[in-house]
């Protein structure tokens, strides 16, 4: 069994920690709050991942360092550069393999399914931040200073996904309560949705052996579904009537963005929700032999998690 260090105790970092601990590994889960699953094998540490010396000390002896950090959208330009430099530096200082949780913002607005070989020409400032992070890490890899890979997924859903998920608390609890859902963009456009447990499995697989290093990969992801299709299927699995999904007027989204930093930052990502936004994950599936969790199974687990959460709150 090996030591693994995870920076970030959000929905993905916590799931990675649970899976690794379940396999008998030593897990150090680092976050500012020291939060995360309270399970045997997981040591939760309250620390700043931007402190290279402190993170290096925690990473000594680790086989893999996972970057699962996710600063607030409106602070990416300010927060990511020092965080990325610290994480990359800690991996270099300790010899740990460095696995980065990435996203699809690095690509141009797609006209076909996105592949890992696509040019990195993002149409957003947030995408430019992520491209610089990856290029700096890849340059360090090519210089022989570190082993690095990046694993990119589409919009997340599943147990534990709350306000930052388009299929989280803005959708599932409303449907379960019989209320119509209003979404950003066109609810009839095909869209790839990536299940969080599949993200965690892909990160762990990428950190094992030598297959992943030196390139980016896409998380195994099911065939695309429009958000309206997802809602209809979710209601069928839950055994409830489908109250429907409607588009939120664009003017209303823009107006709300003046008061909500989160909604304001979504404006430059609007292209992802008004046209097909589809991920191709064939490379990872072929190389690692890992398929995505079937959509019905993933939605059923998501429904159960939300019903337990809502029952506990009541």
N, C-alpha and C positions, 0 to 999 in steps of 0.2 A: 504494500500500500504506500501511497505517496502523499506529500503535502501539496495542497493547492491553496492559492490565495485569490480571493474574489474581491474586487473593488466595486462597491455598489450593492446595496441590499434591497433593491426594488424588486419588481415582479420577476425579472429574469435572473438577477443575481441570487435571489433567495431560492429560486427553483434549481439553479445550478448547485447551490450549496446542499440542498436536500438530496439531490441525486448522488452527488459525490459522497456525502456522508453515508448514504444508504449502501454505497459500494465499499464502505469501510475505510475511506480515505480520511486523512487529517485535513480539516477545512478551516481556513482563517477568513472570516467574512468582515470586510472593512467598510465602514460607513461613518459619516459624521455623527450620527445618532447612536451608533452601536446596536442598531436594530437587526432584525432577521429571525429566522426560525430558531426556536430553542429546542435543539435536538442533540443527542449524543454525537460527538465527533465534530461539532461546529463550535468554533471559538469566535464569538462576536467581539469586534474591537471598534471602539469609538476613536477614529483618527481621520486626519485630512489626507486624502489621496494625492493632494497637490504638494505634500511635504515629501520630497524625494528621499531624504535621509530616513525619515520615519517609515515610509513605505518599503524602502530597501531593507531595513532591519526586520520588518514583518515578513518579507519575501525570502529572506535567507533560507536556503535549503529546499525551496519549493520547486516542484517540477514545472508548474504552470502558473502564470499570473493572468487572470481574466479581467478585462476592462469592461465592466457592466455599468459604468457610471452614466448618469443621464441628468445633466444640469437643466434647470428650467429653460424652456425654449428662448425666452427673451434675453437670456444671459449667455447664450452659446458663444458669441463672439468674444466675450470677456473671460468666461470661465474655462472654455475648452483648451486654449493653448497651454496654460500652465499645468492643467491636469494631464493633458496628453504627454507633455514633456516629462513630467514626474513619473508617470506610469512606464513610459518607454525607457526612461533612465533606470528605474528600479529593475526592469527586466534585464537591461544591459549589465547592471552592476552585479546581479546575482546569477545570471545564466539561465533564469527561468524562461521557458517558452512563453510567448506573449500572444494571447488570443483576444482580439478586439471584437466587441459587439458593434456591428455597423448597421447601416440602413441603406435605402434606395435613393436617398436624396442626392447621391453623388452622380447620378445619371441625368441625361437630358430628358425633357418631357417625352415619354415614349410614344413611338408609332408602331411598336411590335413588342413582344415579350422581352423583358430586360434580361441580359446575360452578363456574366462576370467579365467578359471580354469587351463590353461596350465602352466607348470613350467616356472619360470622366469630365463631363461638361455640364455641370449643374446649372439650372436656371434660378437658383435661390442663394441667398447669402449663407443660409444654414448648410446647404450642400457644399458650398465653397469651404466652409470650416472643416467639414468632414473629409473633403478631398485632401486638404493640406495635412490633416492628421495622418491619413493613410499613406500619403506620399513620403512623409518624413519617416514613418515607421518602416516602409518598404525600402527606403534608401539605407536605413540602418541595417536591415536584413541583408541587402545586397553587398554592403560593406563588411559583412561577417561579424557585426557587433551583437546581433540578436537574432533569434528565430521568431518570425512573426507571421500571423495570418489574420484575416478579418472575415467575419461571418455576418452576412447581411440578410435581414428579413424584411417583409412588408409589414403592414399595420398589424399590431398584436391583438390577440383576443384569448380568452380562456379564464380559468379561475384566477382570482387575484387582480385582474385588469379592471381598473376603476375609471377615474376621470380622464386619464390620458389615452384611453382606448376608444376608438369610434364604435367598437362593439362592446363597450363596457357599460358604465352606469348611465350613459345617455341613451342606451338602447335596451339592454336586457330587463332591468327592473320596470321600465315603462311598459314594455310588452307584457310582462307578467302581471302588471296591474291593469291591463286592458286599455292602455292609453296609446294614442297615435304617436309615432316617433317622427321628429323633424331632424333632418340631417343636412350637413353642409355638402353642397354639390348636387350632382344628379344621381338619385338612388337607383337608376336603371343601368348605370355603367358597370361593366365587368371590372372586378377588383380582386387582387390577391390578398388573402388574410392568412397570417402566420400564427400558428398555435404556440403559445408560450412554452409548454413542455417540449415541443419539437425544437424550439430555439435552444433550450438548455441542453438537450441531447446533442444537438449539432455542435455547440461550443465545446462540450466535453470530448466528442469524437475528434474535433479538429486539434485538440491539444494532445492527443495520443499518437505516438509513433511519429513518422516523418512525412506522411502524405500531404499534410495541409500547408506546410510552411512555404512562405514566399509568394502567396497569391490570395485572392479573395474568393469566397464561396457564398452560395445562396442557401439559406435554410430550406430543407424539404418542406414544400408548401403545396396545398391542394389546388385543383383547378379553380380558376377565378369564379366568383359569384358576385352579382350585384347586391348591394346592401338590402335591397327590397327582397331579393331571393333568400338571403340569410335570415331575415326576419320571418318570412313565411315558413321556412323550414324549421326555425327555432320554435315557432308557435305550434307547428304540427307535432314536433317531438315533445313539447311541454303539454300537449293535449288541451290547448286553449284557442279561442278564436283569434284570428290575426287582425289587429286594429289598424294596420296599415302603416306605411312609411311615406312621408312627404318631404319635399325639398324645402329647406329654410330659405327665404328670399335673400339674395346676395346683398342687397342694401342693408338688410337687418344684421347680417353677419358683420359687415363692415362697420356699422354703427356700434354694435356690441364690442367690436375690437378696440374702440377708443377707451373703453372702460376695463376690458379684460386683456392683460398681456398675452395670455394663451391664445385667445381668439384672434387678437391682432397679428400674432406671428403666423397664424394659419393662412393668412391672405396670400403670401407668396408661394404657398403649397397648394393653392386651389386647383392647379392643373392636374393634381393627382386624383381629383374627385369629379371632374367634368369630362373625362375621356377615359378610355380603357387604361388601367394601370395594373400590368400583369408581370409577374416574376416567373422566370424559368429556372427551376432548381435541378434540372437533369444531371448536371455535372456532379453535384454533391451526392445525389442518390446513387449514381453509378459508381463513384469512387469509394463511398463509404457503406453502401448497401443499406441505407436508412431511408425509409419511405415516410411521408407525412402521416400523422394520425388521421384516420378517416373523418371526414367533416361531421357526420352524424355523431360519432363517438365524442369528438371534441365539443360539439354543441351540447350534447347530453351532459357532459361533465360540467360545462359552464352553467347550464340551467340548475343543476344540483347545487353547485357552489353558491349561486345567487339566492336560491330558495333557502338554504341554510343561513346565509347572511341576513336575509330579510326577516326570517323567523326569529333569529337571535335579537335583532334590533327591535322587533315588536314585543 
